[in-house]
Amino acid sequence: MVTATRAFGCEVLADEPTPSPISQPGAPVVWAQTRTLLLDDESTAYGCVHCDYVSRNVLSIRPHLSKHKPRETRQNGHGSNGHAVNGNGSVAALLAQLGTLNEVTKDRDHWKTRALRAERLVKAVRDAVGGKA
């Protein structure tokens, strides 16, 4: 139930689940966090189930819901951007990542050198047999 009792200067008479656009006849799908409000002037508004936010546009409720979403954290304590949520990544962890980066860079350079050499050899063989490069 929406916490709003008034919207756009009108009393809220009814508070119902809001059907989703993907609803099919006989298989209703409703938005769990959006409510359809019938106002005393017989108009319709839509409300957030978490607070008193209301709008005439049903599609404006969904973006509003992000205000009620807790910050995303993963099990390792890092957010979706990979940074520590608390901002206190240890220096040791950063140095370990730097060491890993150096190893990956050396490995990449090794394989890149081998690939370029192989391409040159393939071109030489094609040139020798008269193929097109």
Backbone as a ProteinNet text record, in pm:
[ID]
protein_1_A
[PRIMARY]
MVTATRAFGCEVLADEPTPSPISQPGAPVVWAQTRTLLLDDESTAYGCVHCDYVSRNVLSIRPHLSKHKPRETRQNGHGSNGHAVNGNGSVAALLAQLGTLNEVTKDRDHWKTRALRAERLVKAVRDAVGGKA
[TERTIARY]
84.1	0	88.3	50.9	124.2	104.6	207.4	196.4	124.6	109.5	41.8	-108.9	-167.2	-312.3	-376.2	-291.5	-338.1	-241.3	-296.3	-213.2	-277.5	-199.3	-247.2	-370.9	-372.5	-482.2	-608	-602.3	-718.5	-690.8	-797.6	-786.8	-765.4	-687.6	-670.1	-785.2	-869	-985	-952	-867.6	-834.5	-688.1	-631.4	-490.6	-485.7	-444.4	-445.7	-309.8	-280.8	-157.3	-159.2	-43.7	-33.2	5.3	-79.9	-45.5	73.1	157.7	272.7	228.9	300.2	266.3	281.2	353.1	370.1	258.5	159.6	46	-27.4	-74.1	-151.9	-288.3	-391	-521.8	-509.5	-557.2	-549.6	-417	-318.8	-188.2	-140.3	-205.2	-165.7	-26.7	45.8	175.4	164.8	200.6	191.4	328.9	346.2	467.1	451.3	540.7	528.8	550.2	623.4	657.4	584.9	492.9	415.5	268.1	198	55.3	-25.2	-143.8	-237.5	-332.2	-341.8	-423.7	-544.2	-663	-784.6	-808.5	-816.5	-833	-979.1	-1014	-1155	-1210.7	-1125.6	-1177.4	-1191.1	-1184.9	-1199	-1081.9	-970	-850.1	-762.2	-660.5	-568.6	-429.6	-361.6	-221.2	-149.5	-18.7	61.5	154.8	175.2	255.6	360.1	461.2	567.9	520.6	543.1	499.2	585.4	703.9	795.9	781.4	724.9	716.2	593.3	582	463.2	483.3	580.5	603.1	487.7	427.4	318.8	343.2	286.5	299.4	179.4	150.3	45	98.2	229.8	293.7	343	288.3	326.3	474.6	530.6	670.6	769.5	722.7	814.9	838.9	758.8	776.4	897.9	915.2	1025.4	1162.4	1196.4	1326	1336.9	1224.6	1224.7	1263.9	1230.7	1256.6	1404.6	1492.4	1635.9	1674.7	1595.5	1623.9	1608	1532.5	1508.2	1597.3	1681.7	1766.7	1896	1933.8	2060.8	2177.2	2288.6	2408	2444.8	2472.1	2506.1	2643.2	2648.1	2776.6	2783.3	2900	2921.2	2974.4	2984	3032.1	3174.7	3253.7	3392.1	3404.8	3290.9	3294.4	3319.1	3310	3332.3	3201.6	3184.6	3065.3	3075.3	2977.5	2973.1	3087	3150.4	3262.1	3394.8	3393	3513.9	3590.4	3551.8	3621.6	3565.1	3646.5	3599.6	3487.3	3380	3264	3299.3	3379.9	3414	3530.2	3588.7	3696.8	3829.2	3839.5	3961.2	4034	4056.4	4132.8	4273.1	4324.7	4456.2	4566.1	4675.7	4791.6	4843.3	4842.2	4888.7	4804.3	4673.2	4585.7	4615.8	4642.3	4675.6	4808.1	4906.6	5036.1	5022.6	4937.1	4913.6	4851.4	4756.5	4695.7	4798.7	4886.8	4990.5	5084.7	5120.7	5205.6	5138.7	5010.4	4935.1	4931.4	4911.4	4909.9	5043.1	5152.8	5285.1	5303.9	5258.6	5269.4	5187.1	5066.9	4978.6	5037.6	5093.7	5154.3	5272.8	5359.4	5474	5426	5325.4	5271.7	5213.3	5136.6	5079.1	5188.7	5292.3	5401.1	5471.4	5491.6	5554.1	5471.2	5340.8	5255.5	5238.1	5240.3	5230.7	5353.4	5471.1	5595	5589.7	5543.1	5531.9	5431.6	5319.5	5217	5268.6	5337.3	5391.4	5494.8	5578.7	5680.1	5610.6	5506.2	5432.5	5366.5	5312	5251.1	5355.7	5474.9	5581.4	5620	5628.8	5664	5555.9	5429.6	5320.1	5325	5352.4	5361.1	5475.1	5590.5	5705.7	5672.6	5603	5565.2	5468.6	5369.7	5275.9	5347.3	5439.6	5515.7	5596.1	5654	5737.5	5656.6	5532.3	5450.9	5361.4	5369.9	5295.2	5152.5	5119.6	4985.3	4973.5	4852	4829	4825.6	4882.7	4887.7	4766.6
-118.1	0	123.9	221.1	347	428.9	501.8	585.4	716.4	752.2	878	863.6	960.3	963.1	1071.2	1162.2	1268.3	1276.4	1309.6	1327.1	1431.6	1529.1	1634.8	1705.1	1724.3	1793.6	1709.8	1581.7	1493.6	1382.6	1331	1216.6	1088.7	997	866.7	778	733.8	649.6	501.3	461.4	320.2	305.6	196.4	165.5	21.1	1.9	-130.6	-162.3	-291	-326.4	-270.6	-235.3	-181.4	-293.4	-318	-422.6	-381.6	-477.2	-455.4	-465.3	-398.4	-408.1	-550	-637.1	-773	-866.2	-813	-894.8	-950.5	-1073.2	-1139.2	-1173.1	-1185.2	-1227.3	-1362.7	-1368.1	-1489.8	-1508.7	-1424.8	-1434.9	-1294.4	-1232.5	-1095.7	-1090.2	-987.3	-959.7	-818.5	-802.7	-669.9	-624.6	-491.7	-434.2	-432	-499.7	-514.6	-383.4	-288.6	-167	-43.3	-63	48.1	21.7	122.5	108.1	204.5	159.8	244.2	306.8	438.9	511.1	573.3	546.9	612.9	732.6	850.8	974.6	1016.7	1104	1142.5	1225.1	1274.7	1343.1	1245.6	1115.5	1005.6	993.5	1056.1	1041.2	932.1	894.6	790	848	803.1	838	709	715.6	598.3	635.3	542.3	572.9	469	512.8	425.8	358.5	229.2	155.7	188.8	246.2	272.9	411.6	506	643.2	710.5	840.9	910.7	971.6	924.2	972	927	1021.3	990.5	1063.6	1008.7	1068	1027.8	1108.1	1073.2	974.2	964.9	877.7	751.2	637.6	511.5	481.4	524.7	493.7	575.9	678.5	757.7	695.1	596.9	533.8	441.6	366	269.3	334.8	444.8	508	561.2	607.5	658.6	549.8	425.1	314.7	298	346.8	334	409.2	506.7	579.2	490.5	382.3	292.3	168.9	156.9	39.6	60.5	-35.5	-20.8	-28.1	33	27.7	-116.4	-145.4	-281.8	-319.1	-432	-483.7	-630.6	-673.6	-814.3	-880.8	-1013.3	-1086.6	-1048.8	-1005.3	-969.3	-826.2	-758.1	-623.6	-515.5	-550.9	-453.7	-424.8	-300.6	-260.7	-301.7	-263	-303	-242.2	-135.4	-75.8	-141.5	-240.1	-311.4	-247.4	-129	-61.9	-107	-101.8	-136.2	-41.3	-95.9	-14.8	86.8	46	137.3	229.9	211.7	298.6	270.5	163.7	134.6	13.1	10.1	-99.9	-96.1	-211.1	-212	-192.6	-139.4	-118.1	-252.4	-353.6	-487	-542.5	-520.1	-568.6	-496.5	-366.1	-290.3	-336.2	-363.3	-410.7	-549.8	-634.1	-766.7	-754.1	-661.3	-639.9	-587.1	-499.7	-445.7	-557.1	-646.7	-761.1	-849.8	-873.7	-954.2	-884.5	-754.1	-677.2	-689.5	-680.7	-692.7	-830.4	-935.8	-1071.7	-1086.2	-1035	-1044.3	-965.9	-850.2	-768.4	-841.3	-902.5	-978.1	-1095.6	-1167.3	-1281.2	-1236.2	-1126.6	-1072.7	-1035.3	-967.3	-926.3	-1047.6	-1153.1	-1276.1	-1335.5	-1349.9	-1410.1	-1319.4	-1190	-1096.9	-1110	-1120.6	-1137.8	-1266.3	-1375	-1504	-1494.6	-1427.2	-1416.2	-1334.5	-1224.6	-1143.3	-1220.8	-1298.1	-1380.9	-1486	-1548.5	-1650.4	-1589	-1469.4	-1402.6	-1374.9	-1332.7	-1308.6	-1437.9	-1547.4	-1676.4	-1724	-1707.6	-1746.9	-1663.8	-1536.2	-1449	-1492.8	-1528	-1573.5	-1702.5	-1793.4	-1919.8	-1890.5	-1804.6	-1769.8	-1705.2	-1614.1	-1549.5	-1651.5	-1751.1	-1851.5	-1942.2	-1974.5	-2062.8	-1984.5	-1854.6	-1771.8	-1741	-1759.4	-1726.1	-1578	-1534.5	-1394.7	-1380.7	-1273.4	-1251.4	-1179.9
0	0	0	-78	-88.7	37.8	75.5	195.4	166.7	37.9	2.7	25	94.7	114.2	28.4	-22.3	-111.7	-228.5	-345.7	-464.9	-553.8	-594.9	-684.7	-627.7	-497.7	-431.9	-414.6	-436.9	-426	-324.4	-266.2	-176.7	-258.9	-204.6	-267.6	-220.7	-314.6	-280.4	-284.7	-378.2	-393.6	-428.9	-384.9	-406.5	-456.8	-583	-643.4	-704.4	-725.3	-795.1	-937.7	-989.6	-1125.5	-1221.2	-1321.9	-1418.3	-1505.7	-1533.7	-1620.7	-1766.3	-1856.6	-1999	-2054.7	-1985	-2035.7	-1990.4	-1919.2	-1875.6	-1997.6	-1985	-2089.2	-2032	-2115	-2064.7	-1993.3	-1872	-1793.1	-1721	-1748.5	-1682.9	-1647.3	-1547.4	-1512	-1448.3	-1483.5	-1421.8	-1366	-1240.1	-1178.5	-1132.6	-1131.7	-1076.7	-925.9	-856.3	-711.7	-636.1	-692.9	-620.2	-672.5	-767.3	-823.4	-798.4	-750.7	-721.4	-807.6	-848.9	-922.2	-820.9	-824	-726.8	-796.1	-743.9	-792.5	-701.7	-762.5	-685.6	-681.5	-586.5	-568.9	-685.5	-775.5	-894.5	-1012.1	-983.2	-1078.3	-1175.3	-1143.9	-1225.3	-1164.8	-1238.6	-1194.8	-1178.3	-1076.7	-1055.4	-1018.7	-1015.9	-983.7	-870.5	-778.3	-660.7	-630.1	-558.4	-509.8	-381.8	-371	-253.6	-130.2	-151.1	-41.2	21	-54.7	-5.3	-65.6	-48.4	-98.5	-237.6	-313.6	-449.9	-538.8	-610.5	-704.2	-835.3	-941.7	-1073.8	-1157.3	-1257.4	-1352.9	-1456.1	-1468.1	-1566	-1496.6	-1534.6	-1471.7	-1492	-1603.8	-1632.8	-1550.7	-1480.9	-1399	-1261.2	-1225	-1093.5	-1093	-1199.3	-1203.3	-1184.7	-1254.9	-1229.2	-1085.4	-1030.7	-893.5	-794.5	-822.9	-729.7	-696.9	-783.5	-755.9	-628.8	-588	-464	-340.5	-355.1	-242.5	-245.7	-347.8	-363.9	-285.9	-203.1	-131.1	-228.6	-189.9	-275.4	-300.6	-425	-464.1	-409.7	-342.6	-298.7	-334.7	-362.7	-391.8	-266.5	-270.2	-153.5	-116.8	-214.8	-185.1	-132.8	-111.1	-55.4	-157.8	-285.5	-391.7	-462.3	-505.1	-578.7	-724.4	-803.8	-943.7	-1024.8	-975.3	-1047.4	-1010.7	-920.6	-882.6	-769.5	-725.3	-616.7	-482.3	-381.2	-247.7	-209.1	-155.4	-120.7	-13	82.3	190.8	153.9	34.2	-9.4	58	137.1	211.9	156	23.9	-33.9	22.9	63.7	128.2	24.9	69.4	-16.9	-65.2	21.2	-17.5	-132.1	-125.4	-231.8	-362.9	-355.2	-475.4	-534.8	-448.7	-497	-560	-502.6	-560	-698.4	-714.1	-844.7	-944	-898.9	-985.4	-1030.2	-938.6	-973.6	-1076.8	-1059.7	-1156.1	-1290.9	-1291.8	-1415.7	-1488.1	-1414.2	-1475.8	-1539.2	-1470.2	-1524.9	-1651.8	-1649.6	-1766.5	-1883	-1855.5	-1960.9	-2023.7	-1942.7	-1995.5	-2079.6	-2030	-2103.3	-2237.2	-2235	-2358.4	-2457.7	-2410.9	-2499.2	-2559.8	-2480.9	-2529.9	-2643.7	-2622.1	-2724.6	-2845.5	-2824.1	-2936.4	-3026.7	-2966.2	-3042.3	-3123.7	-3060.2	-3131.6	-3246.4	-3224	-3328	-3446.3	-3419.4	-3528.8	-3608.6	-3540.4	-3609	-3695.2	-3641.3	-3717.2	-3840.3	-3827.1	-3942.7	-4051.6	-4010.3	-4107.7	-4179.3	-4104	-4164.6	-4261.5	-4223.7	-4312.5	-4440.3	-4428.9	-4546.7	-4635	-4574.5	-4652.5	-4727.1	-4662.8	-4728.4	-4842.1	-4821.3	-4927.7	-5046.5	-5015.5	-5122.9	-5201.2	-5129.2	-5193.8	-5286.8	-5249.5	-5332.1	-5428.2	-5423.4	-5518.7	-5476.5	-5351.2	-5303.4	-5272.2	-5250.4	-5215.5	-5063.9	-5013.9	-4869.1	-4819.7
[MASK]
+++++++++++++++++++++++++++++++++++++++++++++++++++++++++++++++++++++++++++++++++++++++++++++++++++++++++++++++++++++++++++++++++++++

